[in-house]
Amino acid sequence: MRAIQVSRYGGPEVLEHVEVPAPVPAAGELLVEVGAAGVNYADTHRTDGSYTTITQLPFIPGSEVIGRTADGRRVLAPTFEGGGYAELAVVPAADAVDVPGPVGDAEALALLVQGLTAWHLLRNSARLSRGESVVVNAAAGGVGTLAIQLARLFGAGRVIAVASTDEKRKLALSLGADVAIGSDPDGYAGRVVAANNNQPVDVILESTGGSTFNAALGALAGFGRLVTYGNAAREGRRPLLDPALLADHNLTVAGFWLRPALQIPGMYREPLAELFNLVATGKLEPVVAEYPLAEARQAHTDLLARRTTGKLVLHP
């Protein structure tokens, strides 16, 4: 089968389009003919060796696929150990979810990692209450484009999008953000407060890290919550926080990682079913960018250069 393989750590240049033996499912696994594979920021960390756990070389990247099983089911499933960037993949049978007909392949992929992340950030980590203000950093990305819409659906009083270019800010506004501002860490807190009618904000969803993380703390209202779920800036580990600083303003800093969240009963299939329904009924519109499998290098290059919007998808 055709696949994208990584034989050495590095940037997009190490993604090789090759022929490899087809995988053989073990007990408890399904073989899926891949219709589309999702591209995630974590894939770039696996590829350059900076992921939380080192993946043994050589490997096929890709942590989620949608495709057909031998008996004709169209299923969406995570492949957290890799293997998604290929014509065929094995997936855990227990995690394979049947996709409703009205939801397209690319749309479904947008809901697995990015959609569930946005859902959990708002519902469980931030515990958004009706009428609260929400700031969405990286608002034009896969999580951000969905978080803007979900914040609206979940009753946010004001949604503030943060993005790096005019084009991305226009996209955020078209998805329902009340206002969109620039992402430069310098002056970040002041811009956020100004965008919230000169009031500090209740919730900030933060995936950039580094200096943006630090700046975001200065924009929170009393009992405000900052949820961190990424380090796109690659500025190293975030600094240690002084608990007294948080206590002075009754602030909460929460962290989120999707993979362990999916092991909690009720945190995978149920919210995913809700997201499917929102897409099928036209209430939620995933933004997708699609590439042929052979152009995986270009997809990673564009993602790292922050040229992309929405969810990136590869088609074998």
BADOMI-872779 format. One line per 2 residues: number of its first residue (from 1); their letters; for each residue x, y, z of N, C-alpha, C. Coordinates in Angstrom, 3 decimals, padded with zeros to 6 digits. Example, Ala and Ser with C-alpha at 12.3 -4.5 7.8 and 13.67 -1.06 7.14 Angstrom:
2
1> AS> 013.190/-005.690/007.800/012.300/-004.500/007.800/013.200/-003.300/007.800 ~ 012.850/-002.250/007.080/013.670/-001.060/007.140/012.900/000.030/007.870
This chain:
316
1> MR> 000.841/-001.192/000.000/000.000/000.000/000.000/000.875/001.241/000.000 ~ 000.291/002.361/-000.425/000.989/003.644/-000.354/000.819/004.235/001.041
3> AI> 001.893/004.852/001.538/001.847/005.450/002.870/002.902/006.548/002.960 ~ 002.785/007.346/004.002/003.807/008.327/004.344/004.586/007.772/005.518
5> QV> 005.910/007.665/005.352/006.747/007.056/006.382/007.820/008.037/006.847 ~ 008.136/007.957/008.125/009.218/008.754/008.713/010.314/007.799/009.154
7> SR> 011.494/007.951/008.573/012.628/007.081/008.897/013.705/007.799/009.701 ~ 013.597/009.129/009.833/014.507/009.931/010.648/013.730/011.147/011.131
9> YG> 014.117/011.653/012.281/013.411/012.800/012.839/013.811/014.080/012.115 ~ 012.860/014.974/011.989/013.136/016.247/011.334/011.853/016.968/010.981
11> GP> 011.971/017.917/010.069/010.833/018.697/009.629/010.043/017.985/008.547 ~ 009.231/018.729/007.806/008.398/018.106/006.767/009.184/017.309/005.737
13> EV> 010.463/017.647/005.562/011.265/016.957/004.550/011.457/015.471/004.844 ~ 011.222/015.026/006.078/011.431/013.606/006.403/010.196/012.756/006.108
15> LE> 009.119/013.377/005.673/007.917/012.627/005.297/008.122/012.043/003.900 ~ 008.181/010.727/003.801/008.468/010.056/002.536/007.243/009.302/002.037
17> HV> 006.911/009.488/000.763/005.792/008.785/000.134/006.330/007.468/-000.407 ~ 005.927/006.347/000.227/006.568/005.059/-000.064/005.513/003.960/-000.223
19> EV> 005.971/002.806/-000.694/005.175/001.584/-000.705/005.638/000.722/000.463 ~ 004.696/000.274/001.292/005.014/-000.560/002.454/004.006/-001.707/002.530
21> PA> 004.325/-002.767/003.267/003.347/-003.856/003.424/002.083/-003.361/004.129 ~ 000.962/-003.905/003.733/-000.298/-003.545/004.378/-000.311/-004.063/005.814
23> PV> -000.938/-003.324/006.739/-001.001/-003.789/008.129/-001.952/-004.974/008.267 ~ -001.716/-005.768/009.279/-002.568/-006.933/009.568/-003.220/-006.697/010.927
25> PA> -004.542/-006.667/010.975/-005.193/-006.401/012.264/-004.985/-007.536/013.256 ~ -004.757/-007.157/014.498/-004.663/-008.129/015.582/-006.042/-008.291/016.221
27> AG> -006.126/-009.130/017.223/-007.396/-009.298/017.939/-007.843/-007.959/018.506 ~ -009.108/-007.626/018.315/-009.628/-006.365/018.826/-009.384/-005.185/017.916
29> EL> -008.899/-005.444/016.689/-008.644/-004.367/015.736/-009.451/-004.572/014.455 ~ -009.679/-003.488/013.752/-010.345/-003.516/012.453/-009.404/-002.977/011.394
31> LV> -009.423/-003.589/010.215/-008.703/-003.055/009.077/-009.638/-002.111/008.330 ~ -009.168/-000.903/008.079/-009.984/000.128/007.456/-009.326/000.591/006.167
33> EV> -010.114/000.636/005.084/-009.659/001.279/003.859/-009.853/002.782/004.052 ~ -008.763/003.502/004.130/-008.796/004.901/004.558/-009.401/005.791/003.479
35> GA> -010.459/006.498/003.847/-011.023/007.510/002.958/-010.353/008.849/003.151 ~ -009.943/009.129/004.389/-009.240/010.379/004.706/-008.552/010.210/006.052
37> AG> -007.432/010.894/006.203/-006.668/010.880/007.454/-006.501/012.309/007.940 ~ -006.625/012.496/009.233/-006.474/013.828/009.796/-005.016/014.177/010.042
39> VN> -004.705/015.460/009.860/-003.385/015.995/010.189/-003.539/016.846/011.445 ~ -002.715/016.575/012.443/-002.770/017.301/013.703/-001.418/017.908/014.034
41> YA> -001.439/018.967/014.825/-000.180/019.608/015.202/000.740/018.620/015.918 ~ 000.138/017.695/016.665/000.947/016.693/017.354/001.757/015.852/016.374
43> DT> 001.256/015.686/015.142/002.002/014.917/014.139/003.351/015.565/013.843 ~ 003.404/016.894/013.862/004.678/017.576/013.596/005.654/017.359/014.742
45> HR> 005.127/017.236/015.967/006.005/016.955/017.107/006.518/015.518/017.050 ~ 005.656/014.570/016.659/006.131/013.184/016.502/007.208/013.106/015.434
47> TD> 006.998/013.857/014.358/007.929/013.798/013.231/009.301/014.358/013.584 ~ 009.347/015.409/014.407/010.657/015.982/014.741/011.222/015.456/016.058
49> GS> 010.511/014.491/016.679/011.026/013.862/017.882/010.772/014.633/019.162 ~ 009.907/015.662/019.125/009.675/016.492/020.307/008.368/016.164/021.019
51> YT> 007.718/015.059/020.629/006.451/014.689/021.260/006.702/014.224/022.688 ~ 005.641/014.160/023.478/005.780/013.779/024.888/006.391/012.387/025.047
53> TI> 006.131/011.509/024.088/006.782/010.200/024.059/007.432/010.030/022.686 ~ 008.596/009.417/022.662/009.327/009.223/021.412/008.752/008.026/020.661
55> TQ> 008.451/008.223/019.379/007.945/007.150/018.531/009.111/006.447/017.858 ~ 009.136/005.127/017.915/010.241/004.355/017.364/010.236/004.444/015.843
57> LP> 011.394/004.673/015.272/011.559/004.732/013.823/011.692/003.328/013.236 ~ 011.263/003.151/011.965/010.438/004.057/011.169/008.974/003.948/011.584
59> FI> 008.185/004.974/011.272/006.770/004.918/011.605/005.957/005.683/010.571 ~ 004.679/005.354/010.544/003.713/006.055/009.704/002.930/007.003/010.606
61> PG> 002.964/008.311/010.373/002.222/009.235/011.227/000.716/009.100/011.003 ~ -000.022/009.851/011.801/-001.465/009.921/011.615/-002.230/009.293/012.744
63> SE> -002.953/010.118/013.515/-003.619/009.636/014.724/-005.129/009.526/014.587 ~ -005.668/009.636/013.363/-007.121/009.500/013.183/-007.426/009.253/011.707
65> VI> -008.404/008.390/011.480/-008.819/008.085/010.105/-010.325/007.917/010.047 ~ -010.846/008.059/008.848/-012.205/007.648/008.544/-012.126/006.763/007.307
67> GR> -012.903/005.701/007.296/-012.841/004.804/006.149/-013.833/003.664/006.279 ~ -013.705/002.716/005.358/-014.632/001.579/005.284/-013.977/000.309/005.813
69> TA> -014.762/-000.437/006.591/-014.333/-001.756/007.036/-014.708/-002.778/005.968 ~ -014.266/-004.014/006.161/-014.538/-005.063/005.175/-016.030/-005.316/005.010
71> DG> -016.809/-005.078/006.051/-018.258/-005.301/005.953/-019.031/-004.040/005.566 ~ -018.303/-002.996/005.128/-018.956/-001.826/004.573/-019.287/-000.705/005.532
73> RR> -018.960/-000.852/006.806/-019.211/000.237/007.757/-018.297/001.424/007.456 ~ -018.841/002.627/007.568/-018.007/003.832/007.481/-017.741/004.297/008.902
75> VL> -016.494/004.172/009.327/-016.175/004.419/010.730/-015.096/005.492/010.861 ~ -015.192/006.189/011.971/-014.205/007.171/012.398/-013.516/006.601/013.624
77> AP> -012.197/006.688/013.675/-011.498/006.099/014.823/-010.140/006.767/015.025 ~ -009.709/006.843/016.280/-008.344/007.304/016.550/-007.339/006.202/016.267
79> TF> -006.160/006.599/015.850/-005.025/005.682/015.699/-003.852/006.329/016.429 ~ -003.975/006.429/017.751/-003.030/007.217/018.525/-001.603/006.699/018.441
81> EG> -001.440/005.443/018.075/-000.079/004.911/017.922/000.465/005.166/016.518 ~ -000.299/005.861/015.690/000.141/006.176/014.334/-000.463/005.241/013.305
83> GG> -000.106/005.464/012.037/-000.560/004.597/010.964/-001.635/005.181/010.079 ~ -002.066/006.418/010.353/-003.176/006.996/009.607/-002.851/007.476/008.217
85> YA> -001.616/007.906/007.969/-001.248/008.452/006.663/-000.983/007.303/005.681 ~ -002.016/006.615/005.298/-001.841/005.422/004.475/-003.153/005.057/003.797
87> EL> -003.063/004.122/002.839/-004.269/003.640/002.168/-005.070/002.689/003.038 ~ -004.387/001.972/003.939/-005.032/001.046/004.863/-004.491/001.305/006.261
89> AV> -005.358/001.149/007.259/-004.934/001.340/008.639/-005.695/000.388/009.537 ~ -005.075/000.028/010.665/-005.781/-000.748/011.676/-006.187/000.189/012.797
91> VP> -007.406/-000.012/013.310/-007.934/000.839/014.372/-008.495/-000.034/015.480 ~ -008.528/000.470/016.705/-009.142/-000.302/017.792/-010.639/-000.461/017.540
93> AA> -011.111/-001.694/017.523/-012.531/-001.936/017.244/-013.426/-001.240/018.265 ~ -012.978/-001.180/019.518/-013.802/-000.580/020.564/-013.965/000.918/020.392
95> DA> -013.050/001.549/019.643/-013.093/003.004/019.470/-013.680/003.431/018.135 ~ -014.014/002.476/017.278/-014.551/002.807/015.956/-016.009/003.251/016.091
97> VD> -016.300/004.443/015.576/-017.638/005.021/015.687/-018.233/005.138/014.291 ~ -019.456/004.631/014.103/-020.130/004.749/012.820/-020.530/006.202/012.581
99> VP> -020.274/006.666/011.356/-020.504/008.072/011.019/-021.845/008.220/010.305 ~ -022.685/009.152/010.752/-023.971/009.364/010.070/-023.780/009.809/008.627
101> GP> -024.685/009.404/007.762/-024.598/009.716/006.349/-024.448/011.185/006.016 ~ -025.176/012.093/006.686/-025.078/013.508/006.321/-023.730/014.157/006.630
103> VG> -022.888/013.491/007.403/-021.597/014.068/007.799/-020.516/013.544/006.868 ~ -019.844/014.439/006.141/-018.809/014.048/005.197/-017.539/013.579/005.888
105> DA> -016.655/012.950/005.110/-015.415/012.421/005.675/-014.574/013.513/006.343 ~ -014.315/014.598/005.633/-013.479/015.660/006.183/-014.140/016.306/007.389
107> EA> -015.450/016.481/007.324/-016.177/017.055/008.465/-016.053/016.158/009.691 ~ -016.204/014.860/009.485/-016.099/013.925/010.600/-014.720/013.961/011.237
109> LA> -013.674/014.011/010.406/-012.318/014.079/010.944/-012.116/015.347/011.763 ~ -012.741/016.444/011.361/-012.616/017.694/012.116/-013.209/017.565/013.512
111> LL> -014.125/016.616/013.693/-014.818/016.481/014.968/-014.101/015.579/015.963 ~ -013.226/014.689/015.479/-012.640/013.706/016.387/-011.641/014.352/017.348
113> VQ> -010.542/014.868/016.848/-009.542/015.494/017.724/-009.914/016.943/018.019 ~ -010.110/017.742/016.966/-010.372/019.167/017.177/-011.754/019.420/017.792
115> GL> -012.773/018.729/017.285/-014.115/018.942/017.800/-014.256/018.520/019.254 ~ -013.761/017.323/019.567/-013.835/016.865/020.953/-012.988/017.740/021.873
117> TA> -011.846/018.212/021.380/-011.032/019.119/022.188/-011.805/020.394/022.500 ~ -012.386/021.021/021.482/-013.146/022.251/021.706/-014.304/022.013/022.667
119> WH> -015.005/020.890/022.503/-016.144/020.556/023.367/-015.703/020.437/024.824 ~ -014.627/019.671/025.051/-014.150/019.471/026.418/-013.565/020.753/027.015
121> LL> -012.870/021.545/026.208/-012.327/022.805/026.721/-013.430/023.671/027.313 ~ -014.537/023.769/026.586/-015.627/024.643/027.012/-016.494/024.005/028.093
123> RN> -016.824/022.743/027.913/-017.739/022.083/028.848/-017.059/021.693/030.165 ~ -015.915/021.043/030.091/-015.336/020.428/031.273/-014.163/021.190/031.872
125> SA> -013.304/021.757/031.042/-012.147/022.472/031.587/-012.518/023.893/032.009 ~ -013.131/024.657/031.114/-013.531/026.028/031.445/-014.858/026.086/032.187
127> RL> -015.697/025.065/032.002/-017.030/025.033/032.615/-017.772/026.346/032.338 ~ -017.871/026.626/031.055/-018.485/027.870/030.599/-019.920/027.993/031.089
129> SR> -020.244/029.155/031.623/-021.611/029.469/032.021/-022.222/030.440/031.028 ~ -023.521/030.385/030.904/-024.235/031.258/029.974/-023.925/032.726/030.285
131> GE> -023.657/033.480/029.229/-023.396/034.903/029.360/-021.946/035.276/029.574 ~ -021.057/034.279/029.792/-019.654/034.607/030.050/-018.913/034.953/028.760
133> SV> -017.828/035.692/028.908/-016.975/036.057/027.773/-015.914/034.993/027.566 ~ -015.636/034.701/026.284/-014.677/033.657/025.917/-013.696/034.220/024.902
135> VV> -012.411/034.011/025.154/-011.355/034.358/024.202/-010.835/033.073/023.586 ~ -010.771/033.035/022.260/-010.267/031.862/021.543/-008.983/032.259/020.832
137> NA> -007.842/031.844/021.388/-006.572/032.057/020.703/-006.457/031.079/019.538 ~ -005.593/031.408/018.562/-005.457/030.570/017.363/-006.835/030.291/016.779
139> AA> -007.620/031.358/016.630/-009.047/031.216/016.319/-009.323/030.640/014.938 ~ -008.374/030.701/014.017/-008.604/030.179/012.666/-008.145/028.737/012.503
141> GG> -007.637/028.138/013.576/-007.162/026.762/013.500/-008.282/025.753/013.625 ~ -007.909/024.477/013.659/-008.899/023.418/013.706/-009.753/023.472/014.956
143> VG> -009.128/023.653/016.120/-009.888/023.776/017.357/-010.586/025.122/017.412 ~ -009.863/026.184/017.053/-010.406/027.527/017.188/-011.667/027.767/016.386
145> TL> -011.695/027.301/015.135/-012.873/027.535/014.296/-014.104/026.837/014.858 ~ -013.915/025.698/015.503/-015.032/024.996/016.122/-015.371/025.591/017.493
147> AI> -014.352/026.021/018.247/-014.594/026.582/019.569/-015.406/027.871/019.485 ~ -015.158/028.684/018.468/-015.954/029.903/018.286/-017.432/029.547/018.164
149> QL> -017.722/028.589/017.306/-019.115/028.215/017.057/-019.739/027.534/018.273 ~ -018.984/026.644/018.928/-019.524/025.956/020.091/-019.746/026.913/021.263
151> AR> -018.843/027.876/021.438/-019.042/028.859/022.504/-020.361/029.587/022.312 ~ -020.658/029.929/021.065/-021.949/030.562/020.756/-023.111/029.626/021.106
153> LF> -023.009/028.389/020.650/-024.079/027.426/020.895/-024.252/027.123/022.383 ~ -023.168/027.219/023.143/-023.218/026.924/024.576/-023.589/028.146/025.413
155> GA> -023.882/029.276/024.769/-024.414/030.416/025.494/-023.441/031.500/025.886 ~ -022.245/031.536/025.303/-021.300/032.604/025.637/-021.921/033.969/025.364
157> GR> -021.634/034.920/026.237/-022.166/036.256/026.040/-021.380/037.059/025.025 ~ -020.075/036.818/024.956/-019.216/037.521/024.000/-018.055/036.607/023.641
159> VI> -017.785/036.461/022.342/-016.698/035.618/021.851/-015.669/036.501/021.168 ~ -014.443/036.459/021.669/-013.344/037.264/021.145/-012.341/036.332/020.484
161> AV> -012.118/036.517/019.204/-011.185/035.686/018.450/-009.826/036.369/018.373 ~ -008.768/035.589/018.503/-007.399/036.084/018.397/-006.731/035.337/017.252
163> AS> -006.251/036.070/016.260/-005.634/035.439/015.086/-004.588/036.381/014.507 ~ -003.692/035.825/013.691/-002.488/036.555/013.295/-002.640/037.415/012.053
165> TD> -003.638/037.161/011.211/-003.751/037.908/009.956/-005.173/038.425/009.765 ~ -005.298/039.410/008.889/-006.630/039.943/008.573/-007.537/038.849/008.021
167> EK> -006.987/037.996/007.147/-007.786/036.934/006.544/-008.331/035.988/007.616 ~ -007.488/035.620/008.568/-007.919/034.715/009.625/-008.931/035.390/010.548
169> RK> -008.735/036.653/010.804/-009.692/037.361/011.658/-011.051/037.492/010.963 ~ -011.045/037.706/009.663/-012.314/037.758/008.918/-013.032/036.407/008.979
171> LA> -012.270/035.318/008.867/-012.862/033.991/008.978/-013.511/033.819/010.347 ~ -012.814/034.225/011.406/-013.353/034.090/012.754/-014.656/034.862/012.917
173> LS> -014.710/036.057/012.360/-015.938/036.851/012.433/-017.075/036.175/011.679 ~ -016.751/035.557/010.544/-017.797/034.883/009.758/-018.351/033.665/010.482
175> LG> -017.591/033.120/011.433/-018.019/031.938/012.178/-018.795/032.296/013.445 ~ -018.878/033.592/013.740/-019.690/033.997/014.882/-018.986/034.754/015.969
177> AD> -017.689/035.021/015.843/-017.007/035.827/016.845/-017.565/037.250/016.827 ~ -017.655/037.849/018.003/-018.142/039.228/018.086/-017.087/040.219/017.633
179> VA> -015.838/039.902/017.901/-014.733/040.781/017.546/-013.501/039.915/017.351 ~ -012.581/040.359/016.512/-011.342/039.622/016.264/-010.168/040.577/016.383
181> IG> -009.120/040.148/017.091/-007.968/040.999/017.353/-006.684/040.265/016.988 ~ -005.580/041.018/016.920/-004.293/040.441/016.568/-003.703/039.610/017.694
183> SD> -002.738/038.768/017.329/-002.204/037.784/018.271/-000.839/038.127/018.847 ~ -000.257/039.275/018.514/001.058/039.654/019.036/001.020/039.652/020.563
185> PD> 001.946/038.943/021.229/001.936/038.934/022.700/002.077/040.321/023.311 ~ 002.821/041.205/022.646/002.960/042.573/023.158/001.611/043.285/023.073
187> GY> 001.119/043.717/024.192/-000.163/044.403/024.228/-001.367/043.480/024.197 ~ -001.127/042.166/024.314/-002.221/041.192/024.216/-003.329/041.479/025.236
189> AG> -002.951/041.591/026.503/-003.967/041.754/027.549/-004.790/043.010/027.327 ~ -004.139/044.092/026.940/-004.869/045.333/026.697/-005.855/045.217/025.556
191> RV> -005.467/044.521/024.480/-006.373/044.350/023.347/-007.574/043.488/023.719 ~ -007.319/042.436/024.504/-008.412/041.560/024.915/-009.416/042.318/025.771
193> VA> -008.923/043.054/026.752/-009.812/043.808/027.635/-010.592/044.849/026.847 ~ -009.919/045.543/025.941/-010.610/046.542/025.111/-011.693/045.892/024.265
195> AN> -011.418/044.692/023.752/-012.399/043.994/022.914/-013.601/043.510/023.713 ~ -013.436/043.446/025.040/-014.535/043.015/025.913/-015.169/044.219/026.612
197> NN> -015.277/045.307/025.865/-015.898/046.534/026.405/-015.185/047.018/027.662 ~ -013.841/046.923/027.600/-012.968/047.397/028.678/-013.171/046.645/029.994
199> QP> -013.539/045.384/029.873/-013.682/044.523/031.042/-012.804/043.286/030.867 ~ -012.160/042.804/031.940/-011.429/041.540/031.821/-012.385/040.407/031.493
201> VD> -011.833/039.288/031.031/-012.654/038.215/030.462/-012.752/037.026/031.413 ~ -013.744/036.176/031.134/-013.996/035.027/032.005/-013.190/033.794/031.624
203> VI> -013.043/033.534/030.318/-012.426/032.295/029.849/-011.469/032.606/028.704 ~ -010.281/032.001/028.740/-009.344/032.075/027.616/-008.917/030.658/027.262
205> LE> -009.086/030.291/025.994/-008.623/029.006/025.475/-007.282/029.248/024.799 ~ -006.201/028.630/025.321/-004.849/029.046/024.956/-004.012/027.856/024.484
207> ST> -003.573/027.896/023.232/-002.770/026.799/022.678/-001.423/027.257/022.143 ~ -001.101/028.532/022.307/000.141/029.056/021.731/001.323/028.855/022.656
209> GG> 001.132/029.118/023.941/002.197/028.918/024.914/003.153/030.094/024.977 ~ 004.231/029.922/025.741/005.266/030.923/025.843/004.761/032.274/026.307
211> ST> 005.181/033.330/025.612/004.844/034.690/026.014/003.351/034.976/025.899 ~ 002.662/034.291/024.988/001.211/034.487/024.884/000.509/033.952/026.121
213> FN> 000.952/032.819/026.614/000.400/032.266/027.851/000.551/033.257/028.992 ~ 001.729/033.820/029.143/001.969/034.778/030.221/001.075/036.000/030.080
215> AA> 000.969/036.512/028.854/000.170/037.711/028.622/-001.305/037.466/028.907 ~ -001.774/036.241/028.610/-003.193/035.942/028.768/-003.634/036.030/030.229
217> LG> -002.750/035.700/031.157/-003.121/035.768/032.573/-003.553/037.168/032.982 ~ -002.969/038.176/032.336/-003.276/039.555/032.684/-004.608/040.052/032.178
219> AL> -005.323/039.222/031.401/-006.614/039.642/030.842/-007.797/039.005/031.545 ~ -007.541/038.168/032.571/-008.618/037.425/033.213/-009.310/038.225/034.314
221> AG> -010.615/038.079/034.375/-011.408/038.647/035.458/-011.279/037.773/036.705 ~ -011.792/038.264/037.839/-011.844/037.448/039.034/-012.607/036.159/038.771
223> FG> -012.046/035.047/039.257/-012.562/033.707/039.014/-012.502/033.329/037.528 ~ -011.661/034.017/036.763/-011.463/033.667/035.362/-010.673/032.386/035.216
225> RL> -010.849/031.724/034.060/-010.183/030.447/033.808/-009.399/030.505/032.505 ~ -008.145/030.151/032.587/-007.307/029.998/031.394/-007.055/028.507/031.213
227> VT> -007.413/027.990/030.032/-007.199/026.570/029.751/-006.107/026.452/028.698 ~ -005.019/025.802/029.055/-003.902/025.621/028.138/-003.936/024.211/027.559
229> YG> -003.769/024.130/026.228/-003.859/022.804/025.598/-002.881/022.646/024.445 ~ -001.829/023.453/024.413/-000.838/023.318/023.347/000.325/024.254/023.552
231> NA> 001.320/024.111/022.671/002.524/024.947/022.740/002.998/025.223/021.323 ~ 002.107/025.813/020.517/002.418/026.025/019.106/003.623/026.926/018.898
233> AR> 003.881/027.834/019.845/005.014/028.748/019.703/006.347/028.036/019.872 ~ 006.318/026.845/020.457/007.543/026.058/020.684/008.601/026.884/021.408
235> EG> 008.171/027.604/022.427/009.084/028.429/023.211/009.571/027.711/024.464 ~ 009.439/026.403/024.496/009.840/025.647/025.666/008.705/025.536/026.657
237> RR> 008.989/024.939/027.795/007.965/024.732/028.806/007.529/026.063/029.397 ~ 006.250/026.131/029.770/005.745/027.356/030.371/006.413/027.571/031.725
239> PL> 006.543/028.826/032.148/007.161/029.077/033.454/006.272/028.568/034.583 ~ 006.906/028.295/035.717/006.142/027.910/036.892/005.290/029.090/037.351
241> LD> 004.092/028.785/037.830/003.185/029.825/038.285/003.248/029.946/039.803 ~ 003.267/031.163/040.284/003.215/031.428/041.715/001.760/031.277/042.161
243> PA> 001.460/030.330/043.027/000.061/030.167/043.465/-000.518/031.440/044.060 ~ 000.339/032.273/044.671/-000.158/033.520/045.251/-000.708/034.443/044.173
245> LL> -000.080/034.412/042.978/-000.570/035.235/041.874/-001.980/034.818/041.486 ~ -002.223/033.518/041.457/-003.561/033.033/041.130/-004.548/033.379/042.246
247> AD> -004.122/033.180/043.480/-005.016/033.431/044.604/-005.396/034.897/044.710 ~ -004.479/035.797/044.384/-004.751/037.233/044.497/-005.976/037.646/043.696
249> HN> -006.216/036.939/042.572/-007.332/037.318/041.702/-008.327/036.166/041.507 ~ -008.192/035.128/042.344/-009.097/033.979/042.244/-009.115/033.390/040.838
251> LT> -007.928/033.184/040.271/-007.810/032.674/038.909/-007.597/031.167/038.912 ~ -007.974/030.547/037.803/-007.736/029.125/037.594/-006.978/028.927/036.284
253> VA> -005.915/028.137/036.331/-005.221/027.701/035.119/-005.394/026.192/035.026 ~ -005.998/025.752/033.953/-006.257/024.325/033.759/-005.508/023.840/032.518
255> GF> -005.125/022.583/032.538/-004.507/021.970/031.371/-005.438/020.932/030.771 ~ -005.306/020.740/029.462/-006.147/019.741/028.803/-005.342/018.978/027.771
257> WL> -005.534/017.634/027.787/-004.995/016.747/026.753/-006.097/015.758/026.430 ~ -006.424/015.630/025.162/-007.582/014.846/024.757/-007.440/013.364/025.073
259> RP> -006.286/012.798/024.842/-006.156/011.329/024.896/-006.628/010.735/026.224 ~ -006.172/011.204/027.375/-006.686/010.608/028.620/-008.153/010.936/028.874
261> AL> -008.617/012.076/028.345/-010.024/012.432/028.538/-010.948/011.403/027.902 ~ -010.516/010.808/026.800/-011.360/009.850/026.092/-011.520/008.533/026.842
263> QI> -010.691/008.301/027.858/-010.796/007.068/028.638/-011.852/007.163/029.736 ~ -012.376/008.362/029.964/-013.379/008.563/031.014/-014.749/008.210/030.443
265> PG> -015.520/007.383/031.138/-016.854/007.018/030.631/-017.700/008.250/030.302 ~ -018.315/008.207/029.126/-019.184/009.287/028.694/-018.494/010.456/028.037
267> MY> -017.172/010.404/027.909/-016.435/011.546/027.372/-015.993/011.381/025.923 ~ -016.397/010.293/025.268/-015.989/010.057/023.882/-017.196/009.958/022.956
269> RE> -017.913/008.877/023.018/-019.017/008.662/022.081/-020.158/009.664/022.268 ~ -020.458/009.998/023.493/-021.595/010.883/023.740/-021.374/012.297/023.202
271> PL> -020.260/012.968/023.554/-020.055/014.290/022.951/-019.843/014.229/021.438 ~ -019.227/013.146/020.939/-019.047/013.010/019.497/-020.397/012.898/018.798
273> AE> -021.335/012.164/019.395/-022.676/012.072/018.827/-023.352/013.439/018.796 ~ -023.138/014.235/019.845/-023.689/015.596/019.862/-023.103/016.432/018.733
275> LF> -021.802/016.309/018.519/-021.140/017.069/017.458/-021.623/016.618/016.077 ~ -021.764/015.309/015.882/-022.313/014.804/014.620/-023.678/015.443/014.343
277> NL> -024.520/015.479/015.355/-025.870/016.021/015.185/-025.828/017.504/014.847 ~ -024.938/018.235/015.483/-024.828/019.668/015.196/-024.403/019.908/013.745
279> VA> -023.501/019.065/013.224/-023.081/019.206/011.826/-024.213/018.782/010.896 ~ -024.840/017.662/011.206/-025.908/017.147/010.342/-027.076/018.117/010.233
281> TG> -027.310/018.901/011.284/-028.425/019.848/011.279/-028.000/021.257/010.863 ~ -026.747/021.422/010.459/-026.289/022.703/009.955/-025.966/023.739/011.012
283> KL> -025.905/023.341/012.284/-025.621/024.294/013.352/-024.127/024.487/013.589 ~ -023.330/023.549/013.113/-021.879/023.587/013.268/-021.259/023.292/011.915
285> EP> -020.335/024.149/011.475/-019.737/024.009/010.148/-018.215/023.917/010.257 ~ -017.663/022.702/010.226/-016.211/022.575/010.257/-015.561/023.234/009.042
287> VV> -014.423/023.865/009.271/-013.612/024.438/008.199/-012.499/023.440/007.901 ~ -012.333/023.041/006.645/-011.352/022.013/006.304/-010.465/022.474/005.148
289> AE> -009.235/021.964/005.147/-008.299/022.140/004.040/-007.815/020.754/003.650 ~ -007.963/020.390/002.377/-007.726/019.013/001.948/-006.521/018.914/001.016
291> YP> -005.715/017.848/001.213/-004.505/017.596/000.434/-004.492/016.136/-000.009 ~ -003.894/015.833/-001.169/-003.634/014.423/-001.499/-002.596/013.853/-000.531
293> LA> -002.657/012.541/-000.303/-001.703/011.899/000.592/-000.265/012.213/000.204 ~ 000.010/012.217/-001.087/001.380/012.451/-001.559/001.899/013.834/-001.206
295> EA> 001.004/014.748/-000.826/001.416/016.115/-000.476/001.436/016.328/001.033 ~ 001.706/015.267/001.792/001.779/015.391/003.245/002.860/016.368/003.672
297> RQ> 003.982/016.380/002.945/005.038/017.349/003.272/004.508/018.780/003.202 ~ 003.750/019.058/002.150/003.214/020.401/001.987/002.224/020.736/003.091
299> AH> 001.422/019.752/003.482/000.457/019.973/004.570/001.181/020.337/005.859 ~ 002.253/019.607/006.185/003.019/019.918/007.395/003.707/021.276/007.266
301> TD> 004.246/021.555/006.095/004.909/022.844/005.879/003.938/023.995/006.090 ~ 002.756/023.880/005.511/001.750/024.936/005.634/001.281/025.081/007.080
303> LL> 001.126/023.955/007.771/000.675/023.993/009.160/001.705/024.692/010.044 ~ 002.969/024.333/009.890/004.015/024.932/010.706/004.208/026.409/010.401
305> AR> 003.949/026.795/009.158/004.080/028.200/008.764/002.836/029.010/009.105 ~ 001.843/028.363/009.695/000.591/029.016/010.092/-000.128/029.630/008.894
307> RT> -000.036/028.932/007.770/-000.739/029.390/006.571/-002.123/028.774/006.438 ~ -002.439/027.805/007.291/-003.669/027.043/007.125/-004.786/027.576/008.011
309> TG> -006.013/027.207/007.651/-007.166/027.483/008.497/-007.970/026.182/008.637 ~ -008.553/026.002/009.806/-009.406/024.836/010.022/-008.620/023.537/010.113
311> KL> -009.323/022.450/009.785/-008.798/021.106/009.891/-008.083/020.683/008.612 ~ -006.888/020.104/008.736/-006.146/019.606/007.587/-006.408/018.107/007.423
313> VL> -006.668/017.721/006.174/-007.045/016.339/005.863/-006.248/015.841/004.667 ~ -005.800/014.587/004.739/-005.108/013.927/003.637/-006.021/012.870/003.018
315> HP> -006.048/012.819/001.683/-006.845/011.810/000.975/-005.917/010.861/000.218 ~ -005.933/009.553/000.543/-005.098/008.595/-000.201/-005.488/008.534/-001.674
